[in-house]
Amino acid sequence: MHTSFKKSKVFAFLALFILTISFTIPVVFFHGALNNIHNNKEVSAISTTIWNLYSLNKYVSTNTPKEASNDLNKMIESASEIGAASLPIWSVSLEAPNYPKEAFPMGIPVYFHFDGFTGEVHEMNTINHYIGMDPMWRGGQFEREIAPYALLSLCLIMILFIAYNKKIFSYFMFIPVSLPFLFIADYAYWLYWFGHNLHDWGAFNIKPFMPTVFGDGKVAQFITHSYPGIGFYLLVAISLLSLLALLSRNKAIKESSL
């Protein structure tokens, strides 16, 4: 076997491993659990285990009892705010005079995932209400719903790329290569949508605006911070590894045909 074929398989396997551990497993096995919690239905043992494992070292809402942190069953019992299990891809935080640094050293943070949100989601929705903005759950409903199926399909594509040296599978590898760009494009679209679909029931009437996608900004009296989370850097790693796999595969196919 051509050396570049072997390299392409190694690069693709590493990308697949990161994708599976960071996103696919938690998204697939926790899918539907939040709906069950909301409807007072039982959450499966595997969903509970996955959530407890992936919630380690994540931000915990200030309203969450200390004894309930990182324990899904106790979180449910205490009616604490429960978010997605997968790794956060992007983070946004708001600072305002009525949120003192002593109580909120990070401001009011919210983290965006493939399948939902974590952080001070309720507080952020309350703040958004003041400027006539819809609650966050209104955005990306379709994306969140298809997330487990899309990730499983992507894993299958990468497995086929590793297993077979057919050129056709190389074309599909452009999907994992484009993951960071797809996320930013979708994220920016929904920011635009929220900022340009304000309602007149807000306490503050402001003109339609484009929220800050990356960096620091200001909305009314709030200072905003919008930056990548650990999940985004992992998406970049997946993209680069997939690109290396693609280039190695194309090189191998080209030189093997000479």
Residue pairs with C-beta under 8 A, 6 or more apart in sequence:
2 252
2 255
2 256
3 252
4 248
4 249
4 251
4 252
4 255
5 165
5 248
5 249
5 252
5 256
7 244
7 245
7 248
7 252
8 161
8 244
8 245
8 246
8 248
8 249
8 252
9 162
9 245
10 245
11 241
11 242
11 244
11 245
11 248
12 158
12 161
12 162
12 173
12 241
12 242
12 245
13 162
14 241
15 158
15 176
15 237
15 238
15 241
15 242
15 245
16 155
16 158
16 159
16 162
18 234
18 237
18 238
18 241
19 151
19 154
19 155
19 158
19 176
19 238
20 155
22 86
22 87
22 231
22 234
23 86
23 87
23 114
23 151
23 231
23 234
24 148
24 151
24 152
24 154
24 155
25 50
26 50
26 51
26 54
26 84
26 85
26 86
26 87
26 115
27 84
27 85
27 86
27 113
27 114
27 115
27 147
27 148
27 151
28 148
28 151
28 152
29 46
29 47
29 50
29 85
30 47
30 50
30 51
30 84
30 85
30 86
30 115
31 115
31 147
31 148
33 43
33 44
33 47
33 51
33 85
34 82
34 84
34 116
35 41
36 42
36 43
37 43
37 76
37 82
43 72
43 76
47 72
47 85
48 72
48 73
50 85
51 72
51 82
51 85
52 70
52 71
52 72
54 85
54 86
54 87
55 70
55 72
55 85
56 70
58 88
58 111
58 118
59 106
59 109
59 111
59 118
59 119
60 69
60 70
61 80
61 81
61 119
61 120
62 103
62 104
62 120
63 80
63 81
63 122
64 75
64 78
64 80
64 81
65 74
65 78
65 80
67 74
68 74
68 75
68 77
68 78
68 80
69 75
72 82
74 80
75 82
76 82
81 120
81 121
81 122
83 111
83 113
83 116
83 117
83 118
83 119
83 121
84 113
84 114
84 115
84 116
84 117
84 118
85 115
86 113
86 114
86 115
86 231
87 113
87 229
87 230
87 231
87 234
88 111
88 112
88 113
88 118
88 229
88 230
88 231
89 111
89 112
89 113
89 114
89 183
89 228
89 229
89 231
89 232
89 235
90 111
90 112
90 183
90 187
90 226
90 227
90 228
90 229
90 231
90 232
91 109
91 110
91 111
91 112
91 119
91 225
91 226
91 227
91 228
91 229
92 109
92 110
92 111
92 112
92 124
92 224
92 225
92 226
93 106
93 107
93 108
93 109
93 110
93 224
93 225
94 107
94 108
94 124
94 127
94 219
94 222
94 223
94 224
94 225
95 104
95 107
95 108
95 222
95 223
95 224
95 225
96 108
96 127
96 221
96 222
96 223
97 221
99 107
99 108
107 223
107 225
108 119
108 120
108 123
108 124
108 127
109 119
109 120
110 117
110 118
110 119
110 120
110 121
110 124
110 136
111 117
111 118
111 119
111 229
112 187
112 229
113 231
114 143
114 144
114 147
114 151
115 144
115 147
115 148
116 144
117 136
121 136
124 136
125 135
125 136
127 222
128 134
128 135
128 136
128 194
129 135
129 202
130 202
130 203
130 204
130 220
131 198
131 202
131 203
131 204
131 206
131 219
131 220
132 198
132 199
132 200
132 201
132 202
132 204
132 205
132 206
133 194
133 195
133 198
133 199
133 202
134 194
134 197
134 199
138 194
139 190
139 193
139 194
140 186
140 190
143 186
154 175
154 176
157 169
157 172
157 173
157 175
157 176
158 173
158 176
158 242
160 169
160 172
161 169
161 170
161 172
161 173
161 245
161 249
165 249
165 252
165 253
167 249
167 253
170 246
170 249
170 250
170 253
173 242
173 245
173 246
173 249
174 246
176 238
176 239
176 242
177 239
177 242
177 243
177 246
178 239
179 235
179 238
179 239
180 232
180 235
180 236
180 239
183 232
183 235
184 213
187 213
188 213
191 210
191 211
191 213
192 210
192 211
194 211
195 208
195 209
195 210
195 211
196 208
196 209
196 210
197 208
198 206
198 208
204 220
206 219
206 220
209 219
211 217
211 219
211 224
211 226
212 224
212 226
213 226
214 226
214 227
214 228
215 225
215 226
215 227
216 223
216 224
216 225
216 226
217 223
217 224
217 226
218 224
